[in-house]
Amino acid sequence: MTETDAAATGASLSQRAEREIHDLHRFLTDWFNGDAPDDDAFVHRRFSAFDPGFFYITPAGVVRSLEYFSRWAATARGSQPGTAIEIRNVTVRRETRTSVLLTYEEHQAWTGGDSHRLSSVLFVAKPDAPNGVGWFHLHEVWLPGDR
C-alpha cells in the first residue's frame, strides 16, 4: 500500500505505522541477504520513511543519528546471508492526530546467530513517505535471555 493508497482507504496513522514497521523489516531482510536492488532511487525511497530528526538508541544504549544509520545501511547490503526477521506483538501505546507510539518485538536470525529485541518507536505524520509516516525515535532493548 502506498501512502496515497493509505490515505484513500482511510487508514489510520497507527495502521500506516504498523505497515511501515513490516515494510522496513522486509527491506532489511532483503538488504542483508543481498536480494534488494542495489539502486540509489530504491534506497532513497525506502529512507524517505525517516524523519530528518530521527535517532536510534541501540540495545547497548548507543545513540545513532539518521546520517549514521544511512551510512551503515549502505554498507550492509549482502552482509548477513540467511537473515530472517519476524515482527511480533505490534501494540499501539498512544496515538494522536500527528504521531503514534508503538512497541513491537523483533526476532532476527541469520547464518550463525540470532537476536531478540523489544522496540519502542515514535512515528510522526510524513506525507511524502511511502506509508505516510516517518520514523522519528527508535529505542531497542534486548529481550530477557538475549545478550
Residue, then its C-alpha position, 0 to 999 in steps of 0.5 A: m500500500t502506498e501512502t496515497d493508497a493509505a490515505a484513500t482507504g482511510a487508514s489510520l496513522s497507527q495502521r500506516a505505522e504498523r505497515e511501515i514497521h513490516d515494510l522496513h523489516r522486509f527491506l532489511t531482510d532483503w538488504f542483508n541477504g543481498d536480494a534488494p536492488d542495489d539502486d540509489a532511487f530504491v534506497h532513497r525511497r525506502f529512507s524517505a520513511f525517516d524523519p530528518g530528526f530521527f535517532y536510534i538508541t541501540p540495545a547497548g544504549v548507543v545513540r545513532s543519528l539518521e546520517y549514521f544509520s544511512r551510512w551503515a545501511a549502505t554498507a550492509r547490503g549482502s552482509q548477513p546471508g540467511t537473515a530472517i526477521e519476524i515482527r511480533n506483538v505490534t501494540v499501539r501505546r498512544e496515538t494522536r492526530t500527528s504521531v503514534l507510539l508503538t512497541y513491537e518485538e523483533h526476532q532476527a536470525w541469520t547464518g550463525g546467530d540470532s537476536h531478540r529485541l523489544s522496540s519502542v518507536l515514535f512515528v510522526a505524520k510524513p506525507d511524502a513517505p511511502n506509508g505516510v509516516g516517518w520514523f522519528h525515535l527508535h529505542e531497542v532493548w534486548l529481550p530477557g535471555d538475549r545478550 
